[in-house]
């Protein structure tokens, strides 16, 4: 009996300024960045993926992540793929990839960009379901009068926004 390669995720680690990140690849495309191993295992169990460890990241992706955390990379080029998500969520995630480095958009602006102007809360929910944070920059989406939320906590969101803009936030 052969394994189902369409349900195979390769994973490894990347040491970032935010701590250890768990990185997953599917068919050589980036499909996940996790701040906690439990999040990776939850995703793998929920969606019935097989995990296979790899020794290291592809050199291009490793260089892009390293440069990003040094403040040198403004836009990721490494190919990504979304393994989950509704059509609406995937539209939101595509819009997020177009928010420029160092800039933010409100949940309402993203809702308008996906042609659902009354769906700001749904945009927030889509952000929370994003499996590729940092590269699909959900941290760049803020509320109209505050930073809004972030699935990894506001401290991480503030650090990412500070890295990109140089603006210091109270942590």
C-alpha positions in Angstrom: 0.0 0.0 0.0 1.5 3.4 -1.0 1.2 6.6 1.0 -1.1 9.3 -0.3 1.5 12.0 -1.3 -1.2 14.6 -1.7 -1.6 14.5 2.1 2.1 14.7 2.9 3.6 17.7 4.7 7.4 18.2 5.1 8.3 20.2 8.2 11.3 21.7 9.8 12.2 24.6 12.1 13.4 28.1 11.7 14.9 30.1 14.5 13.5 33.6 14.3 13.7 36.7 16.4 10.2 35.7 17.6 11.4 32.2 18.7 11.3 28.9 17.0 8.9 28.6 14.0 7.6 25.4 12.7 7.6 25.5 8.9 5.6 23.2 6.6 5.9 22.5 2.9 3.6 20.7 0.5 5.0 19.8 -2.9 7.9 22.2 -2.3 5.6 25.1 -1.6 5.3 26.9 1.7 2.0 26.0 3.3 2.4 26.7 7.0 4.2 28.7 9.7 3.4 27.8 13.2 4.6 29.5 16.4 3.8 26.3 18.5 4.3 22.7 17.7 0.8 22.0 19.1 -0.7 24.2 16.4 1.1 22.2 13.7 0.0 18.9 15.2 -3.6 20.1 15.6 -3.6 21.1 11.9 -2.1 17.8 10.8 -4.6 15.8 12.9 -7.6 17.8 11.9 -6.9 17.7 8.1 -5.4 14.2 8.1 -1.9 15.1 6.8 1.1 12.9 7.3 4.2 14.7 8.6 7.7 14.0 7.5 10.7 15.8 9.0 13.3 17.4 6.7 16.7 18.5 7.9 16.5 22.0 6.7 14.5 24.5 4.8 15.0 25.1 1.1 17.9 27.6 0.9 15.8 30.3 -0.9 13.1 30.2 1.8 15.6 30.2 4.6 17.3 33.3 3.0 14.0 35.1 2.6 13.0 34.4 6.2 16.4 35.4 7.5 16.4 38.6 5.5 12.8 39.4 6.6 13.7 39.2 10.3 16.8 41.4 9.6 14.5 44.0 8.1 16.0 43.5 4.6 13.3 41.7 2.8 10.1 43.6 1.8 8.3 41.0 -0.2 8.4 37.2 -0.2 8.8 35.4 -3.5 8.9 31.8 -2.4 5.8 29.9 -3.7 3.0 29.3 -1.3 -0.1 27.2 -1.3 -3.3 27.2 0.8 -4.3 23.8 1.9 -7.5 24.8 3.6 -9.9 27.7 3.6 -13.2 28.7 2.1 -13.3 30.6 -1.1 -13.8 33.8 0.9 -10.9 33.1 3.2 -8.6 32.4 0.3 -9.7 35.7 -1.4 -8.8 37.5 1.9 -5.4 35.8 2.1 -4.7 36.8 -1.5 -5.5 40.4 -0.6 -3.2 40.2 2.4 -0.2 39.3 0.2 -0.7 42.7 -1.6 -0.5 44.9 1.5 2.9 46.6 1.2 5.6 46.0 3.8 5.4 48.6 6.5 1.8 49.5 5.8 -1.5 48.4 7.3 -5.1 48.1 6.1 -8.2 48.0 8.2 -10.5 44.9 8.4 -13.1 47.1 6.6 -10.6 48.0 3.8 -9.8 44.3 3.2 -13.6 43.5 3.2 -14.1 46.1 0.5 -11.2 44.7 -1.5 -12.8 41.2 -1.5 -16.1 42.9 -2.6 -17.8 42.2 0.8 -17.9 45.6 2.4 -19.9 44.5 5.4 -17.7 41.5 6.2 -15.0 43.1 8.4 -15.6 40.5 11.1 -15.4 37.7 8.6 -12.1 39.2 7.5 -10.9 39.0 11.1 -11.9 35.4 11.2 -10.1 34.6 8.0 -7.0 36.3 9.4 -7.2 34.0 12.4 -7.4 31.0 10.1 -4.3 32.0 8.1 -1.8 29.1 8.1 1.0 31.2 6.7 1.4 34.2 8.9 4.3 36.6 8.3 4.5 35.6 4.6 0.7 36.1 4.2 0.9 39.2 6.4 -2.3 39.1 8.5 -0.4 41.2 11.1 -0.8 44.1 8.7 -4.6 44.2 9.2 -5.8 46.4 12.0 -9.0 47.7 13.4 -10.1 51.2 12.6 -9.3 52.5 16.1 -6.9 49.9 17.5 -4.4 47.2 16.5 -7.2 44.6 16.5 -6.4 41.0 17.3 -3.8 38.5 16.3 -4.0 34.7 16.7 -0.5 34.6 18.2 -1.2 37.5 20.6 -0.8 41.3 20.3 2.8 41.2 21.5 3.8 39.2 18.3 1.7 41.5 16.1 3.4 44.6 17.6 6.8 43.1 17.1 6.1 42.3 13.4 4.7 45.8 12.8 7.6 47.4 14.6 10.1 45.4 12.5 8.4 46.6 9.3 7.7 50.2 10.2 10.2 51.1 12.9 7.3 52.4 15.0 7.5 51.3 18.6 4.3 50.1 20.3 3.8 49.7 24.0 4.1 46.0 24.7 
